[in-house]
Amino acid sequence: MTMSLAHLTVLEATPIELIDAAVAGGFDAVGLRIVPPMKADRITEVIGNDRLIREIIAKSQDAGVRIWDVEAVWLTPESDPATLAAALETGERLGARHLLVVGHDPDFGRLSDSFGALCEKAYAHRLTVALEMMSYVELNTIAKAVRLLETVRPHDARLLIDALHFFRAGTAFSEIEALEPALFPYIHLCDAALTPPPADALRAEGRGRRFYPGEGELPLAEMMARLPTGIPVAVEAPCAAHSARPVLERARLCGEATRRFLAGLQEPAAS
């Protein structure tokens, strides 16, 4: 089973530090943030930085850690897929497999148009679009995400389930069971408190108040049982309890917790 370290887990890490963190945590891959989700977000500038891109590629190859996905494209009313050409080229050059996309446009027709145009461009750059439903954006349920995919019918786009957003959206397990297993390219795995925060605190929870897999109260095992066996796991778990620890230590703790959780899924039930 592939294990990828999502950038949000150690968001302040530079791309090179992120790869080192993956090694420290025993991860096979990383999810690299090259597009700021919102204009106010600050990230290391990778796009257009040829020297850094070459360093990332060399570091990735030397460490045996691949770039699993690049992120995070938020499709808003102002989005123009044409402006993302450089991001897609960068993702292809880095050898990324997936492009993470979030739908945050209340106009479904406009969202469908922009999503379709982006999927066409991503496909041309050998990137599979992973459409993530998130509890605090417009596209906040599996049903809405599936409707978009069925409306646009892109060449190669799939549905990314994030464990936190799955439960915060009140999604039923039957919604997973009703879909083809091939629709799920990988999963964002984390844990959290069982009781959700107020609606206006969902974003803050998502960005910094998660737990490492198996260290919270969510029924993750029941969710995983509905997903394809061996589905790749990208751990997106920024944890406030460990935020003061160095990046490498957090990655190590996160990797250890994830492996314990996944190993527990393989253990036979007590008779």
Secondary structure, 3 states (H helix, E strand, C coil): CCEEEEHHHHCCCCHHHHHHHHHHHCCCEEEEECCCCCCCCCCCCCCCCHHHHHHHHHHHHHHCCEEEEEEEEEECCCCCHHHHHHHHHHHHHCCCCEEEEEECCCCHHHHHHHHHHHHHHHHHCCCEEEEECCCCCCCCCHHHHHHHHHHHCCCCEEEEEEHHHHHHCCCCHHHHHCCCHHHCCCEEECECCCCCCCHHHHHHHHHHECECCCCCCCCHHHHHHCCCCCCCEEECCCEHHHCCCCHHHHHHHHHHHHHHHHHHHHCCCCC
